[in-house]
Amino acid sequence: MEGPNAKMLRIGEWCIHPSSSEISRNGETAHVEVRTMRLLLCLAEHAGEVISIDELLNQVWAGVAVSQDSVYQAVTSLRRLLGDDPRQPRYIETVPRLGYRMVATVSPFEDESTAPAASAPTSTASLSTFDAPAFGRKRRAGFLGLGFPGAGWAAGAAICLLIAGAFVLHGKLASGNRPAAAVVTPEPQEPIRSIAVLPFLDLTQGMQQEEFADGMTEELIDKLSKIPGLRVPSPTSSFYFKGKQIPVAEMAMTLGVAYVLDGSVRKSGSRVRVAARLVRADNGFAIWSESYDRPFDDLLMVQDDIAGEVTKAFQSSVNTGDNR
């Protein structure tokens, strides 16, 4: 199942390519981390059955010492890739205190590669039916059909003169404006002072802290928007990307920002850990990351405290670090 000869599957709307560790749908392709792909195949192999977390650890992470957090993170990643909602699952269902279950339809993938090939000759034939000489005759008929002998040639000559004059005039204008165009250059300073906060991921067991993760996101947007001169998209704009698997560069371009801040929320006993990461939008490199551990008691105080720390760290990183 995990080897290079693993057969392709269809899970719901997605085609699964185990050998290349990719999934595709309607021309959209996404890469899946190797362990995450193994988890997906394991759930698909036992579709409709509840697979415990310990069993997933034994099958997917055999011989590797990891905690149950690895399973939670892999499932969260899969849901984002598949566009699944844990509250109304169409692919992976969480069974409280038991494990996870694949609820989507799983079947062998039928090779559809011949369909585009069959349609190719039709496309070529349609192109070959374009009659260039006939097209030219129609254009000439338009020039000649003026109602009196020789009028077509005179009109054609006049049009040629007008076109030639237009080219000469355009050349003079272009040469006259060229120095000014060379002087004007884009100013990169404005996008530098802009950041978008993406919805933080809920990586807690059973994903029971989504409200806390969303509140963390809104608190960060509020804190960052108070920095003078810094442009921060509203929560409405940021939450549009929640659950969507879109490249950072594309999200940043849509929001018009130079930096992206994302992160996650995890919980162990009575403590919560919030991880935050600052990413350059133009190259996708993380230039700063930090984790914050707090007692999980006064949630509003925790959100305010961590948001304040992240804001200070962002200012320090941008002002003294990577501005290019």
C-alpha positions as CSV (number, residue, x, y, z in Angstrom):
1,M,0.0,0.0,0.0
2,E,2.8,2.4,0.8
3,G,5.3,1.3,-1.9
4,P,5.9,2.9,-5.2
5,N,3.5,0.4,-6.9
6,A,0.6,1.2,-4.7
7,K,-2.6,1.5,-6.8
8,M,-4.4,4.8,-7.3
9,L,-7.6,5.2,-5.4
10,R,-10.6,7.5,-5.6
11,I,-11.7,8.8,-2.2
12,G,-14.8,11.0,-2.5
13,E,-14.0,13.7,-5.1
14,W,-10.3,13.1,-4.9
15,C,-7.9,10.9,-6.9
16,I,-5.1,9.6,-4.7
17,H,-1.7,9.0,-6.2
18,P,0.3,7.0,-3.5
19,S,3.5,6.7,-5.6
20,S,3.9,10.4,-6.0
21,S,2.3,11.3,-2.6
22,E,-0.2,13.6,-4.3
23,I,-4.0,14.1,-4.5
24,S,-5.9,15.7,-7.4
25,R,-9.3,16.9,-8.2
26,N,-10.7,18.8,-11.2
27,G,-7.2,19.9,-12.3
28,E,-6.2,20.8,-8.8
29,T,-3.2,18.9,-7.4
30,A,-1.8,19.0,-3.8
31,H,1.3,17.3,-2.4
32,V,0.8,15.2,0.8
33,E,3.6,14.5,3.3
34,V,4.6,10.9,3.3
35,R,3.4,10.0,6.8
36,T,0.2,11.9,6.1
37,M,-0.4,9.9,2.9
38,R,0.2,6.6,4.8
39,L,-2.5,7.7,7.3
40,L,-4.9,8.5,4.5
41,L,-4.3,5.1,2.9
42,C,-4.7,3.3,6.3
43,L,-8.1,5.0,6.9
44,A,-9.1,4.3,3.3
45,E,-8.1,0.6,3.6
46,H,-10.5,0.3,6.6
47,A,-13.2,2.7,5.2
48,G,-16.2,2.7,7.5
49,E,-14.3,1.2,10.4
50,V,-13.1,3.1,13.5
51,I,-9.3,3.0,13.7
52,S,-7.8,3.8,17.1
53,I,-5.0,6.3,17.6
54,D,-2.7,3.6,18.9
55,E,-3.4,1.5,15.8
56,L,-2.7,4.4,13.5
57,L,0.6,5.0,15.4
58,N,1.6,1.4,15.0
59,Q,0.8,1.3,11.3
60,V,1.8,4.8,10.1
61,W,4.7,5.5,12.5
62,A,6.0,2.0,13.1
63,G,9.4,2.1,14.7
64,V,9.3,5.8,15.3
65,A,8.9,7.3,18.7
66,V,6.2,9.9,18.4
67,S,3.3,11.1,20.5
68,Q,-0.4,11.1,19.8
69,D,0.0,14.8,18.7
70,S,1.5,13.4,15.4
71,V,-1.8,11.7,14.6
72,Y,-3.8,14.9,15.4
73,Q,-1.6,17.0,13.3
74,A,-1.7,14.6,10.3
75,V,-5.5,14.3,10.5
76,T,-5.8,18.1,10.7
77,S,-3.5,18.5,7.6
78,L,-5.5,15.9,5.7
79,R,-8.7,17.7,6.5
80,R,-7.3,21.0,5.2
81,L,-6.1,19.3,2.0
82,L,-9.4,17.5,1.4
83,G,-11.5,20.5,2.3
84,D,-13.2,18.6,5.1
85,D,-15.1,20.1,8.0
86,P,-14.6,18.1,11.3
87,R,-18.0,19.3,12.5
88,Q,-19.8,18.0,9.4
89,P,-17.2,15.5,8.0
90,R,-17.4,14.2,4.5
91,Y,-14.1,12.4,4.6
92,I,-12.7,11.8,8.1
93,E,-14.9,11.5,11.1
94,T,-13.7,11.9,14.7
95,V,-15.2,9.2,17.0
96,P,-14.7,10.6,20.5
97,R,-12.4,8.5,22.8
98,L,-12.1,5.8,20.1
99,G,-10.3,7.2,17.0
100,Y,-11.1,8.1,13.4
101,R,-13.2,6.7,10.6
102,M,-13.1,7.2,6.8
103,V,-16.7,8.1,5.9
104,A,-16.1,9.0,2.2
105,T,-16.6,6.4,-0.6
106,V,-13.4,4.6,-1.5
107,S,-13.0,2.8,-4.8
108,P,-10.2,1.9,-7.3
109,F,-9.3,4.7,-9.6
110,E,-10.4,4.1,-13.2
111,D,-7.9,5.4,-15.7
112,E,-9.4,8.4,-17.4
113,S,-6.2,9.5,-19.2
114,T,-7.6,8.3,-22.6
115,A,-10.5,10.8,-22.5
116,P,-8.4,13.9,-23.2
117,A,-6.5,12.0,-26.0
118,A,-9.8,11.1,-27.7
119,S,-10.9,14.6,-27.7
120,A,-7.6,15.9,-29.1
121,P,-8.3,15.1,-32.8
122,T,-11.5,17.0,-32.6
123,S,-9.7,20.0,-31.4
124,T,-7.1,19.6,-34.2
125,A,-9.8,19.1,-36.8
126,S,-11.6,22.2,-35.7
127,L,-8.4,24.2,-36.1
128,S,-7.7,22.8,-39.6
129,T,-11.2,23.8,-40.8
130,F,-10.2,27.5,-40.4
131,D,-9.9,28.6,-44.1
132,A,-7.2,31.3,-44.2
133,P,-7.7,32.0,-48.0
134,A,-11.4,32.2,-47.5
135,F,-10.9,34.6,-44.6
136,G,-8.7,36.7,-46.9
137,R,-11.2,36.7,-49.7
138,K,-13.9,38.0,-47.3
139,R,-11.7,40.8,-46.2
140,R,-10.8,41.7,-49.8
141,A,-14.5,41.6,-50.7
142,G,-15.1,44.1,-47.9
143,F,-12.5,46.4,-49.4
144,L,-13.7,46.0,-53.0
145,G,-17.4,46.1,-52.4
146,L,-17.7,49.9,-52.4
147,G,-20.0,50.3,-55.4
148,F,-17.7,51.7,-58.1
149,P,-14.7,50.4,-60.1
150,G,-11.3,51.1,-58.6
151,A,-12.7,52.4,-55.3
152,G,-11.5,49.3,-53.4
153,W,-7.9,49.8,-54.4
154,A,-8.0,53.5,-53.5
155,A,-9.6,52.8,-50.2
156,G,-6.9,50.2,-49.5
157,A,-4.1,52.6,-50.3
158,A,-5.6,55.3,-48.1
159,I,-5.9,52.8,-45.2
160,C,-2.3,51.7,-45.6
161,L,-1.1,55.4,-45.5
162,L,-3.1,55.9,-42.3
163,I,-1.6,52.9,-40.7
164,A,1.9,53.9,-41.7
165,G,1.4,57.4,-40.3
166,A,0.1,56.0,-37.0
167,F,3.2,53.8,-36.7
168,V,5.5,56.8,-37.3
169,L,3.6,58.9,-34.8
170,H,3.6,56.1,-32.2
171,G,7.4,55.7,-32.6
172,K,8.1,59.4,-32.0
173,L,5.9,59.4,-29.0
174,A,7.5,56.3,-27.6
175,S,11.0,57.6,-28.1
176,G,10.1,60.9,-26.6
177,N,8.7,59.3,-23.5
178,R,11.3,56.6,-23.0
179,P,13.6,58.6,-20.6
180,A,10.7,59.4,-18.3
181,A,9.6,55.8,-18.3
182,A,13.1,54.7,-17.3
183,V,13.2,57.0,-14.3
184,V,9.9,55.8,-12.8
185,T,10.4,52.6,-10.8
186,P,8.1,50.7,-8.5
187,E,8.3,51.6,-4.8
188,P,8.6,48.4,-2.7
189,Q,8.4,50.2,0.7
190,E,4.6,50.1,1.1
191,P,4.0,46.3,1.1
192,I,6.7,45.9,3.7
193,R,4.5,47.4,6.4
194,S,1.7,44.9,6.0
195,I,0.8,41.5,7.5
196,A,-2.1,39.1,7.4
197,V,-3.0,36.8,10.4
198,L,-4.3,33.4,9.1
199,P,-6.7,31.4,11.2
200,F,-4.8,29.4,13.8
201,L,-5.1,25.7,13.6
202,D,-6.8,23.7,16.4
203,L,-4.5,20.7,17.0
204,T,-6.0,19.7,20.3
205,Q,-7.3,16.2,20.9
206,G,-10.7,15.9,19.2
207,M,-10.3,19.5,17.9
208,Q,-12.3,20.8,20.8
209,Q,-10.7,24.2,21.1
210,E,-11.6,25.8,17.7
211,E,-13.2,28.8,19.4
212,F,-10.0,29.4,21.4
213,A,-7.9,29.2,18.2
214,D,-10.3,31.6,16.4
215,G,-10.2,34.0,19.3
216,M,-6.4,33.9,19.3
217,T,-6.5,34.9,15.6
218,E,-8.8,37.8,16.3
219,E,-6.8,39.0,19.3
220,L,-3.6,39.0,17.2
221,I,-5.3,41.0,14.4
222,D,-6.5,43.5,17.0
223,K,-3.1,43.9,18.5
224,L,-1.2,44.2,15.2
225,S,-3.7,46.7,13.7
226,K,-2.8,49.1,16.5
227,I,0.8,49.4,15.3
228,P,1.2,52.8,13.5
229,G,1.7,52.5,9.8
230,L,1.0,48.7,9.7
231,R,-1.7,47.5,7.4
232,V,-3.6,44.4,8.7
233,P,-6.5,42.8,6.8
234,S,-9.7,42.4,8.8
235,P,-10.8,39.1,10.4
236,T,-13.4,38.7,7.7
237,S,-10.7,38.7,5.0
238,S,-8.4,36.4,7.0
239,F,-11.1,33.8,7.9
240,Y,-12.0,33.5,4.2
241,F,-8.9,31.2,3.9
242,K,-9.9,29.0,6.9
243,G,-9.7,25.4,5.9
244,K,-8.4,26.2,2.4
245,Q,-5.2,24.6,1.1
246,I,-3.7,27.7,-0.7
247,P,0.0,28.6,-1.1
248,V,1.2,31.4,1.2
249,A,2.3,33.5,-1.8
250,E,-1.2,33.3,-3.3
251,M,-3.0,34.3,-0.1
252,A,-0.6,37.1,0.5
253,M,-1.1,38.4,-3.1
254,T,-4.9,38.3,-2.6
255,L,-4.7,40.2,0.7
256,G,-1.9,42.5,-0.5
257,V,0.5,41.9,2.3
258,A,4.3,41.3,2.6
259,Y,4.1,39.1,5.7
260,V,1.9,36.2,6.9
261,L,1.5,35.1,10.5
262,D,0.1,31.7,11.2
263,G,0.1,29.2,14.1
264,S,-1.6,26.5,16.0
265,V,-3.1,25.6,19.4
266,R,-2.3,22.5,21.4
267,K,-3.4,21.4,24.9
268,S,-2.0,19.0,27.4
269,G,-3.8,18.6,30.7
270,S,-4.3,22.1,32.2
271,R,-1.8,23.9,29.9
272,V,-2.1,25.2,26.4
273,R,0.7,25.8,23.9
274,V,0.3,28.4,21.2
275,A,2.8,28.3,18.3
276,A,3.2,31.3,16.0
277,R,5.3,31.7,12.9
278,L,6.1,34.7,10.7
279,V,6.6,34.0,7.0
280,R,7.9,36.2,4.2
281,A,5.2,36.2,1.5
282,D,7.6,36.7,-1.5
283,N,9.7,33.6,-0.8
284,G,7.7,31.5,1.7
285,F,10.6,31.4,4.2
286,A,9.8,31.5,7.9
287,I,11.9,34.3,9.5
288,W,10.7,33.9,13.1
289,S,8.8,31.3,15.2
290,E,8.0,30.9,18.8
291,S,5.9,28.7,21.2
292,Y,4.1,30.1,24.3
293,D,3.0,27.8,27.1
294,R,0.3,29.1,29.5
295,P,-2.1,27.6,32.1
296,F,-5.4,27.0,30.5
297,D,-7.6,28.9,33.0
298,D,-8.5,32.5,32.1
299,L,-8.7,32.1,28.3
300,L,-9.2,35.8,27.6
301,M,-6.1,36.7,29.7
302,V,-4.1,34.0,27.9
303,Q,-5.1,35.2,24.5
304,D,-4.3,38.8,25.4
305,D,-0.9,37.9,26.9
306,I,0.2,35.8,24.0
307,A,-1.0,38.2,21.4
308,G,1.0,41.0,23.1
309,E,4.2,38.8,23.1
310,V,3.8,37.9,19.4
311,T,3.2,41.6,18.5
312,K,6.4,42.6,20.2
313,A,8.3,39.8,18.5
314,F,6.9,40.8,15.1
315,Q,8.0,44.4,15.6
316,S,11.5,43.4,16.6
317,S,11.9,41.0,13.6
318,V,10.7,43.4,11.0
319,N,12.5,46.5,12.4
320,T,15.9,44.9,13.0
321,G,15.8,41.8,10.8
322,D,14.6,40.8,7.4
323,N,13.3,43.8,5.5
324,R,14.4,42.4,2.2
